Each structure stands twice: as structure tokens, then as C-alpha cells.
Amino acid sequence: VRCAEQLVEREMSGRDASHDAAHALRVRDLALSLAAEQGVSSPDRLLIVTTPR
């Protein structure tokens, strides 16, 4: 997951605040929060997308 975060930070640096790395991470955090509100807390139920190194 950390590799994916670093990729996002690298690829999205310099963009305006509406679509920068911080925005992408906020979207991820919101998705995890919504999943928790819906009772989806098991790692087996969450889909994590990673990128190759």
C-alpha cells in the first residue's frame, strides 16, 4: 500500500488542490470510512488495489 501511496504522491505532485495527492488520499480515507459505517471492517471484505513496483 505504501508503494501505491508513493506513486500517487509522485504522479500527482504539482497539480491543483482539487486533484492532488492529498485529494486522492482523502478519497481513499472517505471510502474506508463509508465501508466502516456499512459494517465492512474485515480486511477480506475490502478491496485494495496496488500497483507493480
Backbone as CSV, one residue per row, in Angstrom:
resi,resn,N_x,N_y,N_z,CA_x,CA_y,CA_z,C_x,C_y,C_z
1,VAL,0.835,-1.180,0.000,0.000,0.000,0.000,0.879,1.243,0.000
2,ARG,1.977,1.195,0.738,2.869,2.367,0.788,3.433,2.667,-0.595
3,CYS,3.749,1.652,-1.379,4.248,1.872,-2.748,3.203,2.598,-3.588
4,ALA,1.952,2.227,-3.431,0.876,2.894,-4.171,0.741,4.341,-3.724
5,GLU,0.861,4.590,-2.420,0.789,5.963,-1.919,1.928,6.802,-2.488
6,GLN,3.124,6.241,-2.535,4.267,6.966,-3.093,4.068,7.251,-4.574
7,LEU,3.502,6.307,-5.307,3.212,6.519,-6.723,2.228,7.671,-6.899
8,VAL,1.180,7.681,-6.095,0.190,8.760,-6.162,0.861,10.097,-5.869
9,GLU,1.665,10.148,-4.821,2.345,11.391,-4.457,3.257,11.860,-5.584
10,ARG,3.983,10.956,-6.185,4.922,11.305,-7.258,4.181,11.766,-8.514
11,GLU,3.172,11.025,-8.919,2.478,11.318,-10.172,1.548,12.524,-10.080
12,MET,1.067,12.807,-8.888,0.082,13.876,-8.755,0.658,15.148,-8.148
13,SER,1.967,15.172,-7.912,2.568,16.374,-7.340,2.467,17.526,-8.332
14,GLY,2.262,18.699,-7.817,2.189,19.878,-8.664,0.818,20.164,-9.245
15,ARG,-0.123,19.285,-9.033,-1.483,19.535,-9.531,-2.210,20.465,-8.563
16,ASP,-3.284,21.066,-9.046,-4.053,21.940,-8.165,-4.685,21.105,-7.051
17,ALA,-5.059,21.779,-5.975,-5.525,21.092,-4.765,-6.761,20.227,-4.985
18,SER,-7.512,20.491,-6.055,-8.715,19.685,-6.271,-8.397,18.288,-6.792
19,HIS,-7.187,18.082,-7.295,-6.813,16.768,-7.825,-5.358,16.409,-7.522
20,ASP,-4.877,16.819,-6.355,-3.508,16.484,-5.987,-3.483,15.194,-5.161
21,ALA,-2.299,14.821,-4.702,-2.148,13.576,-3.946,-2.983,13.601,-2.669
22,ALA,-3.028,14.741,-2.003,-3.809,14.832,-0.767,-5.284,14.549,-1.048
23,HIS,-5.779,15.015,-2.182,-7.174,14.752,-2.560,-7.393,13.250,-2.755
24,ALA,-6.485,12.605,-3.462,-6.622,11.162,-3.697,-6.634,10.396,-2.374
25,LEU,-5.791,10.804,-1.440,-5.751,10.132,-0.143,-7.010,10.427,0.671
26,ARG,-7.556,11.638,0.539,-8.831,11.945,1.211,-9.951,11.072,0.664
27,VAL,-9.963,10.862,-0.643,-10.984,9.998,-1.258,-10.854,8.580,-0.716
28,ARG,-9.619,8.090,-0.630,-9.400,6.752,-0.070,-9.902,6.664,1.366
29,ASP,-9.555,7.676,2.163,-9.982,7.676,3.561,-11.503,7.729,3.683
30,LEU,-12.145,8.504,2.818,-13.606,8.576,2.830,-14.213,7.221,2.472
31,ALA,-13.647,6.557,1.473,-14.148,5.237,1.076,-14.024,4.243,2.229
32,LEU,-12.913,4.285,2.941,-12.734,3.386,4.086,-13.711,3.728,5.204
33,SER,-13.962,5.019,5.410,-14.914,5.447,6.426,-16.331,4.977,6.087
34,LEU,-16.715,5.136,4.831,-18.041,4.679,4.401,-18.176,3.167,4.547
35,ALA,-17.110,2.446,4.225,-17.143,0.991,4.374,-17.352,0.616,5.835
36,ALA,-16.659,1.311,6.726,-16.807,1.026,8.152,-18.231,1.321,8.620
37,GLU,-18.807,2.433,8.144,-20.191,2.767,8.506,-21.169,1.697,8.038
38,GLN,-20.836,1.037,6.945,-21.702,-0.009,6.405,-21.398,-1.374,7.019
39,GLY,-20.481,-1.395,7.980,-20.164,-2.636,8.659,-19.124,-3.487,7.957
40,VAL,-18.458,-2.912,6.978,-17.409,-3.641,6.260,-16.086,-3.298,6.942
41,SER,-15.631,-4.179,7.817,-14.399,-3.904,8.546,-13.348,-4.990,8.359
42,SER,-13.763,-6.125,7.885,-12.832,-7.228,7.689,-11.927,-6.946,6.492
43,PRO,-10.616,-7.109,6.666,-9.710,-6.898,5.529,-10.065,-7.771,4.327
44,ASP,-10.657,-8.937,4.599,-11.046,-9.823,3.500,-12.173,-9.238,2.665
45,ARG,-12.924,-8.309,3.229,-14.056,-7.712,2.521,-13.681,-6.414,1.811
46,LEU,-12.505,-5.886,2.098,-12.065,-4.639,1.480,-11.158,-4.958,0.301
47,LEU,-11.369,-4.259,-0.778,-10.539,-4.448,-1.959,-9.428,-3.413,-1.937
48,ILE,-8.207,-3.884,-1.991,-7.059,-2.985,-2.032,-6.386,-3.163,-3.379
49,VAL,-6.235,-2.076,-4.081,-5.593,-2.110,-5.389,-4.168,-1.606,-5.227
50,THR,-3.217,-2.413,-5.664,-1.823,-1.994,-5.613,-1.258,-1.998,-7.021
51,THR,-0.182,-1.307,-7.180,0.471,-1.237,-8.482,1.805,-1.962,-8.415
52,PRO,2.256,-2.489,-9.531,3.567,-3.141,-9.530,4.664,-2.120,-9.271
53,ARG,5.744,-2.580,-8.735,6.866,-1.670,-8.434,7.522,-1.159,-9.664
